[in-house]
Amino acid sequence: GSDVLKVGLVGCGGRGTGAAMNCLNSAEGVKLVAIADAFQDRMDTSIKILRERGGAKVDIKDDHKFVGLDAYQKLLKTDVNYVILATPPGFRPIHIKAAVDAGKYVFGEKPVCVDSAGARACLETYEVIKDTTSGSGSTTLYPPEKAGYTLIGIDATGATLTNGGADQL
């Protein structure tokens, strides 16, 4: 194994770029090695900002830059351990399932979905992995109860309703 946590970013807007920077600043041994976005200009801008601020922790080779609506699928085929999903939330349930199916650790920006169909999809993905996950890093990968929540339900917009806690689900 390696002591390096290889991170991939899907969604290179302001929130994705910020989340990637937060991740890079979180610990030694964290490197951003892959990046994906639907739009080339967004990806280029994000890489520029991240390289300026992250220095050697940003180690993205040309063959680990992916553009297009299928870019996330290509990124998930790389050797990243951990993926940050920061696309618009309408895509998130599909991206979460794909990342979990690819065996990646996931940080999914909130909200994780925008409607009841997305909420059901996320809950189905959670049911598949609930007995194999632990720790933190993403509320999409472990039971709400471990984060100090009690899952109450899902409202008509697909928002997860909980009893509160230090963060939102």
Salt bridges, closest charged atoms under 4 A:
GLU52 OE2 - LYS48 NZ 3.46
ASP59 OD1 - LYS61 NZ 2.72
ASP62 OD1 - LYS65 NZ 3.07
ASP63 OD1 - HIS64 ND1 3.02
ASP70 OD2 - LYS74 NZ 3.61
ASP79 OD2 - LYS6 NZ 2.90
ASP79 OD1 - HIS64 NE2 3.77
ASP101 OD2 - LYS97 NZ 2.75
GLU109 OE2 - ARG15 NE 2.99
GLU127 OE1 - LYS130 NZ 3.00
ASP167 OD1 - LYS110 NZ 2.90
